[in-house]
Amino acid sequence: MAENNCADCAFRKKYDTNPRSILGRIWRWHVKWCPGWKTYMASLSSEERLKLAKKYDLKV
């Protein structure tokens, strides 16, 4: 399986820069169901996963 690009995702950077931008909102909607994002989150340590979940207001 190819490695995911979630850590360096351009849409994620758009969200970080301006969460209310259209691309930022698309990214936020996208991570709710994206299998790549779920795999990326599962690959992180529990501390990093909690940190990202808090930053992006996601369910753990």
Phi, psi and omega per residue, in radians:
M1 nan 2.398 -3.142
A2 -1.229 2.591 3.109
E3 -1.253 2.547 3.127
N4 -1.442 2.884 -3.044
N5 -1.900 0.266 -2.952
C6 -1.049 -0.599 -3.114
A7 -1.173 -0.498 -3.102
D8 -2.047 0.398 -3.069
C9 -1.112 2.277 3.128
A10 -1.137 -0.646 3.105
F11 -1.144 -0.674 3.114
R12 -1.112 -0.706 3.099
K13 -1.114 -0.645 3.079
K14 -1.099 -0.731 3.112
Y15 -1.101 -0.773 -3.133
D16 -1.097 -0.641 -3.139
T17 -1.288 -0.807 -3.099
N18 -2.611 1.604 -3.089
P19 -1.042 -0.408 -3.112
R20 -1.551 -0.051 3.093
S21 -1.184 2.773 -3.112
I22 -1.098 -0.731 3.124
L23 -1.197 -0.620 3.071
G24 -1.105 -0.744 3.111
R25 -1.185 -0.625 3.079
I26 -1.110 -0.754 3.118
W27 -1.062 -0.779 -3.113
R28 -1.068 -0.733 3.092
W29 -1.153 -0.730 -3.071
H30 -1.074 -0.715 -3.070
V31 -1.197 -0.239 3.115
K32 -1.178 -0.462 -3.089
W33 -2.245 -0.084 -3.043
C34 -1.173 2.099 3.110
P35 -1.151 -0.543 3.092
G36 -1.132 -0.734 3.117
W37 -1.131 -0.723 3.129
K38 -1.100 -0.703 3.098
T39 -1.150 -0.753 3.114
Y40 -1.043 -0.834 -3.141
M41 -1.089 -0.687 3.138
A42 -1.168 -0.465 -3.114
S43 -1.382 -0.253 -3.122
L44 -1.442 2.783 3.038
S45 -1.205 2.794 -3.098
S46 -1.064 -0.612 3.123
E47 -1.135 -0.802 3.126
E48 -1.165 -0.674 3.129
R49 -1.080 -0.789 3.117
L50 -1.132 -0.666 3.129
K51 -1.100 -0.801 3.110
L52 -1.179 -0.702 3.131
A53 -1.075 -0.698 3.114
K54 -1.214 -0.747 -3.129
K55 -1.053 -0.729 -3.079
Y56 -1.780 0.145 3.115
D57 0.928 0.955 -3.117
L58 -1.931 2.732 3.015
K59 -1.243 2.539 -3.139
V60 -1.613 nan nan
